[in-house]
Amino acid sequence: MCCDHSSILKAVTFPGHGSPANIDHMTPWDNWYHCNGNTYGTWLPGDPRGWRSEDHKIHVDGDYKSPPPPGSDEGLHEHSQNRMKNDAVFLSQFHCFQALDIWVSALQHYQLEIAAIAIGSHHWHVLAKFPDHQPRITIGKVKSWSTRQLDIPKPIWATKCRCQPIADPSHWENARGYILKHVYQGAAVWPPDTH
């Protein structure tokens, strides 16, 4: 049975990444945002771990915490993989640390206050202050800069990311702790002396 998945692909993004700007609509506490995303091709529409369409235009059962039934989106996932122009990117530990140094320098270049960063083989997190409330624009520039600096095949980063406003000091502490715990999964983390 053959299906045309192109209309679905126009409306998809990865789990938890809802609005067109991929920024949850609430005022952040003290301008803090928790942004996260993936490397190229590592979380696609139809992924067995779960996925989301942009603005939830398409209903999808399950998510990464409670995956959809096995095989439920198999055709869409295969179609998504076939549309990729390059292989999925998994960073070596060396490249995770190299990318981390570049991201820290780039965010500091934009004079942003950084609380935590984690870059793993296929996933990244940033907790930083974005006074202009445009975290996706700045993160896009950081991803672009790091792509030019890293000596590995391109593209490296998935196009979209999630930027969730931090609600209060407790949320900030929880997000920071969550990000820094990625060191136990092999991620490069900043600041380095907190684990």
VOGUKOL-518666 format. One record per residue (C-alpha): residue in three letters; x, y, z. Coordinates in steps of 0.02 Angstrom, whole numbers, padded with zeros to 5 digits, always signed. Last residue first. Layout:
! VOGUKOL-518666
alaXYZ...
! end
This chain:
! VOGUKOL-518666
his+01431+00866+01907thr+01447+01056+01919asp+01628+01083+01866pro+01601+01080+01677pro+01486+01230+01662trp+01443+01174+01533val+01411+00994+01481ala+01480+00872+01352ala+01357+00728+01343gly+01403+00550+01391gln+01235+00498+01464tyr+01294+00540+01640val+01343+00714+01577his+01159+00734+01530lys+01128+00768+01715leu+01180+00950+01682ile+01025+00980+01576tyr+00903+00908+01703gly+00983+01006+01845arg+00971+01168+01746ala+00789+01135+01699asn+00742+01093+01879glu+00830+01247+01948trp+00748+01361+01818his+00576+01285+01852ser+00601+01322+02037pro+00654+01501+01998asp+00495+01533+01895ala+00409+01498+01729ile+00556+01468+01611pro+00505+01498+01431gln+00520+01344+01320cys+00621+01355+01162arg+00603+01201+01052cys+00714+01178+00902lys+00699+01171+00714thr+00824+01145+00576ala+00908+00987+00640trp+01094+01014+00665ile+01246+00945+00575pro+01216+00975+00389lys+01355+00946+00342pro+01497+00821+00355ile+01621+00851+00498asp+01755+00981+00529leu+01659+01089+00650gln+01680+01278+00630arg+01554+01311+00490thr+01421+01207+00577ser+01461+01295+00741trp+01422+01464+00663ser+01258+01404+00588lys+01204+01321+00750val+01245+01479+00848lys+01151+01587+00721gly+00999+01474+00735ile+01012+01480+00925thr+01004+01670+00913ile+00850+01668+00802arg+00767+01532+00905pro+00796+01628+01067gln+00706+01786+01010his+00638+01851+01177asp+00755+02003+01161pro+00818+01975+01340phe+00868+01795+01298lys+00937+01722+01460ala+01008+01547+01443leu+00971+01363+01471val+01034+01266+01320his+01003+01083+01276trp+01072+00968+01139his+01032+00799+01059his+01117+00675+00941ser+01287+00630+01015gly+01264+00744+01164ile+01281+00930+01189ala+01232+00999+01359ile+01226+01183+01404ala+01189+01267+01571ala+01159+01436+01655ile+01213+01552+01514glu+01196+01741+01522leu+01194+01806+01345gln+01319+01932+01281tyr+01294+01881+01098his+01479+01833+01095gln+01445+01735+01255leu+01320+01630+01158ala+01451+01603+01021ser+01590+01558+01142val+01480+01434+01237trp+01418+01357+01073ile+01596+01339+01003asp+01662+01257+01162leu+01512+01139+01165ala+01537+01094+00981gln+01717+01040+01017phe+01660+00941+01168cys+01525+00852+01068his+01648+00831+00923phe+01769+00735+01034gln+01627+00629+01104ser+01581+00582+00926leu+01428+00668+00853phe+01287+00568+00774val+01220+00644+00614ala+01086+00559+00509asp+01144+00528+00331asn+01113+00659+00198lys+00975+00707+00074met+00838+00642+00187arg+00676+00605+00093asn+00697+00416+00114gln+00707+00435+00303ser+00544+00532+00307his+00457+00400+00197glu+00519+00262+00314his+00452+00359+00464leu+00286+00388+00377gly+00268+00205+00333glu+00310+00147+00509asp+00188+00265+00595ser+00090+00136+00697gly+00227+00004+00689pro+00238-00017+00878pro+00098+00074+00972pro+00143+00255+01009pro+00278+00291+01136ser+00239+00347+01315lys+00380+00459+01372tyr+00438+00496+01193asp+00260+00534+01139gly+00100+00438+01114asp-00039+00445+00986val-00017+00576+00850his-00153+00696+00798ile-00101+00803+00650lys-00112+00992+00658his-00027+00984+00829asp+00036+01163+00803glu+00181+01084+00709ser+00162+00896+00704arg+00228+00794+00848trp+00335+00639+00864gly+00343+00473+00957arg+00485+00354+00998pro+00440+00251+00842asp+00484+00403+00735gly+00344+00442+00612pro+00410+00616+00578leu+00597+00617+00609trp+00712+00626+00759thr+00896+00591+00719gly+00901+00666+00544tyr+01012+00815+00581thr+01065+00836+00762asn+00932+00870+00888gly+00849+01010+00984asn+00833+01100+01149cys+00800+01273+01216his+00763+01314+01398tyr+00725+01500+01407trp+00762+01632+01540asn+00703+01813+01517asp+00683+01846+01707trp+00537+01723+01715pro+00476+01694+01540thr+00314+01770+01476met+00207+01636+01399his+00181+01575+01221asp+00283+01418+01198ile+00414+01451+01065asn+00424+01341+00911ala+00396+01494+00800pro+00253+01404+00716ser+00198+01341+00887gly+00221+01163+00953his+00390+01084+00975gly+00356+00954+01109pro+00406+00806+01004phe+00488+00838+00834thr+00415+00941+00692val+00281+00907+00568ala+00160+01006+00460lys+00242+00999+00289leu+00284+00815+00319ile+00100+00769+00329ser+00064+00840+00158ser+00215+00747+00086his+00160+00578+00157asp+00083+00512-00004cys+00039+00332+00035cys+00074+00167-00052met+00000+00000+00000
! end
